Amino acid sequence: MSRERPDRLDAIRRKFKHLRGLEEAQALDVIVAGGEPLVPIDGVFDDLTAVFSLIRLLQGSCLRFVRPESITSAEAWAERDEDPDCPLGKPFDIGYQQLGMPDDIPYFLGEPVIRVDREDGGVYYLNGDDYAFCYANPDQVETWEFDACVIEFFDEFVLGPRYPELMEVVIGRELYDCRDRKGRYVDTWRTLLERGALL
């Protein structure tokens, strides 16, 4: 374990507690839900287990980060449902786009767009249209790499100053800066980070 890893996990823990305690976390359309200790599982990166032991769900109006059900126990991992023909090597889907998606479909999390590679643990973006293209053209897989492991990704891109970079990739700068008729940002997670002085 690198010296940086426990420091970043501590930073995630502090930021999570700070955001959860903000009054805006109750007033805005956000969810900041804690996790519980997960047991290590063969085939699951320790970094993924560590982050989702702290966090179960982070949700704003544009993106939702969800702990994969398959990593919650050895039994869940053994019973996981995987696509054997997945051109991406069966990544962990952790981030789902909600903006413009229906919100009245049971168990629908949104469009999976943020994924963790099963081989190297890297975090990348790939939307549904590009995923379909990869399926038809498995030799032409192109993703947007964040050059970060999952711990770095949550510390910097989800709970920190690089969140605008994440959203520019996912929804574009124009939508990221979009405000409603009352002057409020459409992206409620952005508002929460700003109120918490994390942006």
PAZAPA-4460 file (N, C-alpha, C; in steps of 0.05 Angstrom, whole numbers, plus 32768, in hexadecimal, padded with zeros to 4 digits):
% residues 199
    n_x    n_y    n_z   ca_x   ca_y   ca_z    c_x    c_y    c_z   seq   type   mol
   8011   7FE8   8000   8000   8000   8000   8011   8019   8000     1      M     A
   800C   802B   7FEE   801C   8044   7FED   8014   8056   8004     2      S     A
   8027   8068   800C   8021   807A   8022   800A   808D   801B     3      R     A
   8006   8092   8001   7FF1   80A4   7FF9   7FD5   8099   7FFC     4      E     A
   7FD2   807F   7FFA   7FB8   8072   7FFA   7FA8   8077   8014     5      R     A
   7FB4   8072   802C   7FA4   8077   8044   7F9E   8095   8048     6      P     A
   7FB0   80A7   803E   7FAB   80C3   8040   7F93   80CB   802F     7      D     A
   7F91   80C0   8017   7F7A   80C6   8006   7F60   80BA   8011     8      R     A
   7F62   80A3   801C   7F4A   8097   8028   7F40   80A8   8040     9      L     A
   7F53   80B2   804F   7F4C   80C4   8065   7F3F   80DE   805A    10      D     A
   7F4A   80E8   8044   7F3E   8100   8037   7F22   80FB   802E    11      A     A
   7F1D   80E3   8022   7F02   80DC   8019   7EEF   80DB   8031    12      I     A
   7EF9   80CF   8047   7EE9   80CC   805F   7EE1   80E7   806A    13      R     A
   7EF5   80F9   806B   7EF0   8114   8076   7EDC   8124   8064    14      R     A
   7EE0   8122   804A   7ECF   8131   8037   7EB2   8126   8039    15      K     A
   7EB0   810C   803A   7E95   80FF   803C   7E87   8109   8055    16      F     A
   7E95   8108   806B   7E88   8110   8085   7E81   812E   8083    17      K     A
   7E92   813E   8078   7E8D   815B   8076   7E74   8160   8064    18      H     A
   7E73   8154   804D   7E5C   8158   803B   7E42   814E   8048    19      L     A
   7E44   8138   8055   7E2B   812C   8061   7E20   813E   8077    20      R     A
   7E32   814D   8084   7E2A   815F   8099   7E1F   817A   8091    21      G     A
   7E22   8180   8077   7E19   819A   806D   7DFA   819C   806D    22      L     A
   7DF0   81B3   8073   7DD3   81B6   8071   7DC9   81B2   8055    23      E     A
   7DDA   81BA   8041   7DD2   81B8   8025   7DCF   819A   801D    24      E     A
   7DDC   8188   802B   7DDA   816C   8024   7DBE   8162   8029    25      A     A
   7DAF   8170   803A   7D93   8169   803F   7D80   8178   802C    26      Q     A
   7D88   8191   8025   7D76   81A2   8015   7D78   819D   7FF7    27      A     A
   7D90   8196   7FEE   7D94   8192   7FD1   7D8B   8176   7FC9    28      L     A
   7D89   8172   7FAF   7D83   8158   7FA4   7D9C   8147   7FA2    29      D     A
   7DA6   813F   7FBA   7DBE   812F   7FBB   7DBA   8119   7FD0    30      V     A
   7DCB   8104   7FCD   7DCC   80EE   7FE1   7DE9   80E9   7FE7    31      I     A
   7DF0   80E9   8001   7E0B   80E3   800B   7E08   80CC   801F    32      V     A
   7E0B   80B4   8015   7E05   809C   8025   7E1E   808C   802B    33      A     A
   7E23   8087   8044   7E3B   8078   804C   7E39   805A   8048    34      G     A
   7E50   804E   8047   7E51   8031   8043   7E56   8023   805E    35      G     A
   7E60   800B   805C   7E68   7FFB   8073   7E80   7FEA   806B    36      E     A
   7E90   7FE1   807E   7EA8   7FD2   8076   7EA2   7FBA   8065    37      P     A
   7EB1   7FB7   804F   7EAE   7FA1   803D   7EC6   7F8E   803F    38      L     A
   7EC1   7F75   803B   7ED7   7F61   803D   7EE6   7F60   8023    39      V     A
   7F00   7F5C   8024   7F0F   7F59   800B   7F05   7F41   7FFB    40      P     A
   7F05   7F43   7FE1   7EFC   7F2E   7FCF   7F10   7F2A   7FB9    41      I     A
   7F17   7F12   7FB3   7F29   7F0C   7F9C   7F1C   7F16   7F83    42      D     A
   7F2B   7F26   7F73   7F20   7F30   7F5A   7F15   7F4D   7F5D    43      G     A
   7F14   7F57   7F75   7F0B   7F73   7F7A   7F23   7F82   7F85    44      V     A
   7F29   7F99   7F79   7F3F   7FAA   7F82   7F3A   7FB3   7F9F    45      F     A
   7F50   7FB3   7FAE   7F4E   7FBD   7FCA   7F45   7FDA   7FCA    46      D     A
   7F4E   7FEA   7FB6   7F46   8006   7FB6   7F27   8009   7FB3    47      D     A
   7F1C   7FF8   7FA2   7EFE   7FF9   7F9E   7EF0   7FF2   7FB8    48      L     A
   7EFA   7FDD   7FC5   7EEE   7FD4   7FDF   7EF1   7FEA   7FF4    49      T     A
   7F08   7FF7   7FF4   7F0D   800C   8008   7EFA   8024   8004    50      A     A
   7EF7   802D   7FEC   7EE6   8044   7FE6   7EC9   803E   7FED    51      V     A
   7EBF   8027   7FE4   7EA3   8021   7FE8   7E9D   8015   8003    52      F     A
   7EB2   8012   8014   7EAD   800E   8030   7EA5   8028   803E    53      S     A
   7EAE   803E   8032   7EA8   8059   803D   7E8E   8064   8031    54      L     A
   7E89   805D   8018   7E74   806A   8008   7E62   8054   7FFC    55      I     A
   7E48   8058   8000   7E35   8046   7FF2   7E28   8053   7FDA    56      R     A
   7E22   806E   7FDD   7E15   807C   7FC8   7E1B   809A   7FCA    57      L     A
   7E23   80A6   7FB4   7E26   80C3   7FB1   7E15   80CB   7F99    58      L     A
   7E03   80DD   7F9D   7DF0   80E3   7F87   7DEA   8101   7F86    59      Q     A
   7DEE   810C   7F6E   7DE4   8127   7F68   7DCF   8125   7F52    60      G     A
   7DC9   813B   7F46   7DB5   813B   7F31   7DBF   8131   7F16    61      S     A
   7DDA   8130   7F13   7DE6   8128   7EFA   7DF3   810C   7EFB    62      C     A
   7E00   8106   7F11   7E0F   80ED   7F13   7E08   80DF   7F2D    63      L     A
   7E09   80C4   7F2C   7E04   80B3   7F43   7E1B   809F   7F45    64      R     A
   7E29   809F   7F5C   7E3F   808B   7F60   7E35   8076   7F74    65      F     A
   7E35   805D   7F6B   7E28   8048   7F7A   7E3C   8031   7F7F    66      V     A
   7E3C   8027   7F97   7E4C   8010   7F9E   7E42   7FF8   7F8E    67      R     A
   7E53   7FEA   7F7F   7E4A   7FD2   7F70   7E41   7FBD   7F83    68      P     A
   7E29   7FB2   7F7E   7E1E   7F9E   7F8F   7E30   7F85   7F90    69      E     A
   7E3E   7F80   7F7B   7E4E   7F67   7F79   7E66   7F67   7F8C    70      S     A
   7E6E   7F7E   7F97   7E85   7F7E   7FA9   7E7D   7F7F   7FC6    71      I     A
   7E64   7F7C   7FCC   7E5B   7F7E   7FE8   7E60   7F65   7FF9    72      T     A
   7E64   7F4F   7FEC   7E6A   7F36   7FFA   7E75   7F21   7FE7    73      S     A
   7E81   7F0D   7FF2   7E8B   7EF7   7FE2   7E75   7EE9   7FD3    74      A     A
   7E5E   7EE7   7FE0   7E47   7EDA   7FD3   7E3D   7EEB   7FBB    75      E     A
   7E3B   7F05   7FBF   7E32   7F16   7FA9   7E46   7F16   7F92    76      A     A
   7E60   7F14   7F98   7E74   7F12   7F83   7E71   7EF8   7F74    77      W     A
   7E6D   7EE2   7F82   7E6A   7EC8   7F74   7E51   7EC7   7F63    78      A     A
   7E3D   7ED7   7F6A   7E23   7ED6   7F5C   7E20   7EED   7F48    79      E     A
   7E35   7EFD   7F44   7E33   7F14   7F33   7E2C   7F0D   7F16    80      R     A
   7E1D   7F1F   7F0A   7E14   7F1B   7EEF   7E26   7F2B   7EDC    81      D     A
   7E35   7F1D   7ECA   7E48   7F2A   7EB9   7E42   7F22   7E9C    82      E     A
   7E49   7F34   7E8A   7E46   7F30   7E6E   7E60   7F24   7E63    83      D     A
   7E60   7F0B   7E5B   7E79   7EFE   7E52   7E84   7F0A   7E39    84      P     A
   7E74   7F19   7E2A   7E7D   7F25   7E11   7E84   7F43   7E14    85      D     A
   7E85   7F4D   7E2C   7E8B   7F69   7E31   7EA6   7F70   7E25    86      C     A
   7EA7   7F84   7E13   7EC0   7F8B   7E05   7ED3   7F9B   7E18    87      P     A
   7ECA   7FA2   7E30   7EDB   7FB1   7E42   7EE7   7FA0   7E58    88      L     A
   7EE2   7F86   7E57   7EED   7F75   7E6C   7EDE   7F75   7E86    89      G     A
   7EC4   7F79   7E85   7EB3   7F78   7E9D   7EBB   7F8C   7EB3    90      K     A
   7EBB   7FA6   7EAD   7EC3   7FBA   7EC1   7EAE   7FBC   7ED7    91      P     A
   7EB6   7FCA   7EED   7EA3   7FD1   7F02   7E96   7FEB   7EFA    92      F     A
   7E7C   7FEB   7EF7   7E6D   8004   7EF2   7E68   8012   7F0D    93      D     A
   7E72   802A   7F10   7E6F   8038   7F2A   7E61   8053   7F27    94      I     A
   7E60   805F   7F0F   7E55   8079   7F0B   7E3F   8079   7EF6    95      G     A
   7E28   8085   7EFC   7E11   8084   7EE9   7E08   80A1   7EE4    96      Y     A
   7E04   80A7   7ECA   7DF9   80C1   7EC3   7DDB   80C1   7EC7    97      Q     A
   7DD1   80D6   7ED4   7DB4   80D8   7ED9   7DA7   80EF   7EC9    98      Q     A
   7DB6   8103   7EC2   7DAB   811A   7EB5   7D9D   8112   7E9B    99      L     A
   7D83   8118   7E99   7D74   8111   7E81   7D6B   80F5   7E80   100      G     A
   7D6F   80E5   7E96   7D67   80CA   7E97   7D4C   80C7   7EA6   101      M     A
   7D3C   80B3   7EA0   7D23   80B0   7EAF   7D29   80A9   7ECC   102      P     A
   7D19   80B3   7EDE   7D1E   80AD   7EFB   7D07   809D   7F07   103      D     A
   7CF6   8092   7EF7   7CDF   8083   7F01   7CE0   8065   7EFA   104      D     A
   7CF8   805B   7EF2   7CFA   803F   7EEB   7D07   8031   7F03   105      I     A
   7CFA   801D   7F0F   7D05   800F   7F26   7D20   8003   7F20   106      P     A
   7D33   8007   7F32   7D4E   7FFB   7F31   7D5F   8006   7F1A   107      Y     A
   7D56   801B   7F0C   7D66   8027   7EF7   7D78   803C   7F04   108      F     A
   7D92   8037   7F01   7DA6   8049   7F0E   7DAE   8060   7EFC   109      L     A
   7DA8   805E   7EE2   7DB1   8072   7ECF   7DC3   8064   7EBB   110      G     A
   7DCF   8074   7EAA   7DE1   8069   7E95   7DFD   8066   7EA1   111      E     A
   7E08   804D   7EA2   7E23   804A   7EAD   7E37   8057   7E9B   112      P     A
   7E47   8069   7EA7   7E5B   8078   7E97   7E76   8078   7EA4   113      V     A
   7E78   8074   7EBE   7E92   8074   7ECC   7E97   8057   7ED5   114      I     A
   7EAE   804D   7ECC   7EB4   8030   7ED1   7ED1   802D   7EDB   115      R     A
   7ED5   8017   7EE9   7EEF   800F   7EF4   7EF9   7FF6   7EE5   116      V     A
   7F10   7FF8   7ED9   7F1B   7FE2   7ECA   7F21   7FCA   7EDD   117      D     A
   7F1A   7FB2   7ED5   7F1E   7F9B   7EE5   7F3B   7F92   7EE5   118      R     A
   7F4B   7F9B   7ED2   7F67   7F91   7ED0   7F7A   7FA4   7EDE   119      E     A
   7F77   7FBE   7EDA   7F8B   7FD1   7EE5   7F80   7FE4   7EFA   120      D     A
   7F65   7FE4   7EFF   7F59   7FF5   7F13   7F56   8011   7F0B   121      G     A
   7F5C   8018   7EF2   7F59   8033   7EE8   7F3C   803B   7EE5   122      G     A
   7F36   8055   7EE8   7F1A   805F   7EE5   7F18   806D   7ECA   123      V     A
   7F02   8067   7EBC   7EFE   8074   7EA2   7EE1   8079   7E9C   124      Y     A
   7EDC   808A   7E88   7EC1   8091   7E7F   7EBB   8084   7E64   125      Y     A
   7EA3   8079   7E62   7E9A   806E   7E49   7E7B   806F   7E4A   126      L     A
   7E6F   807E   7E37   7E52   8080   7E38   7E45   8068   7E29   127      N     A
   7E2A   8067   7E29   7E1C   8051   7E1E   7E1F   804E   7E00   128      G     A
   7E20   8064   7DF1   7E23   8063   7DD4   7E3E   8058   7DCD   129      D     A
   7E53   8061   7DDB   7E6E   8057   7DD6   7E71   803A   7DDE   130      D     A
   7E63   8032   7DF3   7E63   8016   7DFC   7E57   8005   7DE6   131      Y     A
   7E41   800D   7DDA   7E35   7FFE   7DC5   7E48   7FFC   7DAD   132      A     A
   7E56   8012   7DA7   7E69   8011   7D91   7E80   7FFD   7D97   133      F     A
   7E89   7FFD   7DB0   7E9E   7FE9   7DB8   7E94   7FCD   7DB4   134      C     A
   7E7B   7FC8   7DBA   7E70   7FAD   7DB7   7E71   7FA4   7D9A   135      Y     A
   7E6B   7FB7   7D88   7E6B   7FB1   7D6B   7E87   7FB1   7D60   136      A     A
   7E99   7FC0   7D6D   7EB5   7FC3   7D63   7EC8   7FBF   7D7A   137      N     A
   7ECB   7FA7   7D85   7EDB   7FA2   7D9D   7EF9   7FA9   7D9A   138      P     A
   7F02   7FAC   7D81   7F1E   7FB4   7D7D   7F22   7FD2   7D7D   139      D     A
   7F0D   7FE1   7D81   7F0E   7FFF   7D80   7F03   800B   7D9A   140      Q     A
   7F0C   8001   7DB0   7F02   800B   7DCA   7F11   8024   7DD2   141      V     A
   7F02   803A   7DD5   7F0E   8053   7DDD   7EFF   805E   7DF6   142      E     A
   7F0E   8064   7E0B   7F02   806E   7E23   7F10   8088   7E2C   143      T     A
   7F04   8097   7E3E   7F10   80AE   7E49   7F1C   80A6   7E64   144      W     A
   7F36   80A6   7E66   7F44   809D   7E7E   7F49   80B5   7E91   145      E     A
   7F43   80B0   7EAB   7F48   80C5   7EBF   7F64   80C3   7ECB   146      F     A
   7F73   80AF   7EC3   7F8E   80AC   7ECE   7F8E   80AC   7EED   147      D     A
   7F7C   809D   7EF8   7F79   809D   7F15   7F6E   8082   7F1D   148      A     A
   7F77   8078   7F35   7F6B   8060   7F40   7F51   806A   7F4D   149      C     A
   7F41   8057   7F57   7F26   805F   7F61   7F28   8070   7F7A   150      V     A
   7F3D   806D   7F8A   7F40   807E   7FA2   7F46   809B   7F99   151      I     A
   7F59   809E   7F87   7F60   80B8   7F7D   7F48   80C5   7F6F   152      E     A
   7F39   80B5   7F60   7F22   80BF   7F51   7F0E   80CB   7F64   153      F     A
   7F07   80BD   7F79   7EF3   80C8   7F8C   7EFD   80E0   7F9B   154      F     A
   7F16   80DF   7FA3   7F22   80F5   7FB2   7F23   810F   7FA1   155      D     A
   7F2B   810C   7F88   7F2F   8124   7F77   7F18   812B   7F65   156      E     A
   7F0C   8117   7F58   7EF8   811C   7F43   7EDB   811D   7F4E   157      F     A
   7ED5   810D   7F62   7EBA   810C   7F6D   7EB6   811F   7F85   158      V     A
   7ECB   8120   7F96   7EC9   812F   7FAF   7EDC   8146   7FB0   159      L     A
   7EE8   814D   7F9A   7EFD   8161   7F9B   7EFE   8174   7F83   160      G     A
   7F14   8182   7F80   7F16   8198   7F6D   7F15   8191   7F50   161      P     A
   7F18   8177   7F49   7F17   816F   7F2D   7EFC   8166   7F24   162      R     A
   7EE7   816A   7F35   7ECC   8163   7F2D   7EC4   8171   7F13   163      Y     A
   7ECB   818A   7F0E   7EC4   8197   7EF4   7ECF   8188   7EDC   164      P     A
   7EE7   817C   7EDF   7EF3   816C   7EC9   7EE2   8154   7EC4   165      E     A
   7ED9   8147   7ED9   7EC8   812F   7ED6   7EAE   8136   7EC7   166      L     A
   7EA2   814C   7ECF   7E88   8153   7EC3   7E8B   815D   7EA7   167      M     A
   7EA1   8169   7EA1   7EA5   8172   7E86   7EA7   815A   7E73   168      E     A
   7EB3   8144   7E7D   7EB4   812C   7E6D   7E98   811F   7E6A   169      V     A
   7E89   811F   7E80   7E70   8110   7E80   7E59   811F   7E73   170      V     A
   7E56   8139   7E79   7E3F   8148   7E6E   7E47   8161   7E5E   171      I     A
   7E61   8168   7E5F   7E69   8180   7E50   7E68   8199   7E61   172      G     A
   7E78   81AD   7E59   7E7B   81C5   7E69   7E61   81D5   7E6A   173      R     A
   7E53   81D6   7E53   7E3B   81E6   7E52   7E26   81DD   7E66   174      E     A
   7E21   81C2   7E66   7E0D   81B8   7E79   7E17   81BA   7E96   175      L     A
   7E31   81B6   7E9A   7E3D   81B9   7EB5   7E38   81D4   7EC1   176      Y     A
   7E39   81E9   7EB0   7E35   8205   7EB9   7E18   820D   7EB7   177      D     A
   7E06   81FC   7EAE   7DEA   8203   7EAB   7DDC   8209   7EC5   178      C     A
   7DCB   821D   7EC5   7DBC   8225   7EDD   7D9E   8224   7ED6   179      R     A
   7D8E   8220   7EEB   7D71   8220   7EE7   7D67   823D   7EE7   180      D     A
   7D4D   8241   7EE5   7D41   825B   7EE2   7D45   826C   7EFB   181      R     A
   7D4C   825F   7F12   7D51   826E   7F2A   7D6F   8273   7F2F   182      K     A
   7D7F   826C   7F1B   7D9C   8271   7F1D   7DAB   825C   7F2B   183      G     A
   7D9F   8245   7F32   7DAD   822F   7F3F   7DB9   821C   7F2B   184      R     A
   7DD0   8212   7F32   7DDD   81FE   7F20   7DCB   81E6   7F1E   185      Y     A
   7DC8   81DC   7F05   7DB9   81C3   7F01   7DC6   81AC   7F0F   186      V     A
   7DE1   81AC   7F10   7DF0   8197   7F1D   7DF1   819C   7F3B   187      D     A
   7DE1   818D   7F4A   7DDF   8192   7F67   7DF8   8188   7F76   188      T     A
   7E07   8175   7F6B   7E20   816C   7F78   7E35   8182   7F76   189      W     A
   7E35   8191   7F60   7E47   81A8   7F5E   7E41   81BC   7F74   190      R     A
   7E28   81C1   7F78   7E20   81D4   7F8D   7E28   81CB   7FA9   191      T     A
   7E25   81B1   7FAE   7E2D   81A6   7FC8   7E4B   81A9   7FCC   192      L     A
   7E5B   81A2   7FB8   7E78   81A4   7FBB   7E80   81C1   7FBF   193      L     A
   7E73   81D4   7FB1   7E7A   81F0   7FB5   7E72   81FA   7FD1   194      E     A
   7E5B   81F1   7FDB   7E53   81F9   7FF6   7E66   81ED   800B   195      R     A
   7E71   81D6   8004   7E83   81C9   8017   7EA0   81D2   8013   196      G     A
   7EA5   81E6   8001   7EBF   81F1   7FFC   7ED3   81DB   7FF2   197      A     A
   7EC8   81C8   7FE3   7ED9   81B3   7FD7   7EDF   81B8   7FBA   198      L     A
   7ED3   81CD   7FAF   7ED9   81D6   7F93   7EE6   81F1   7F94   199      L     A
***
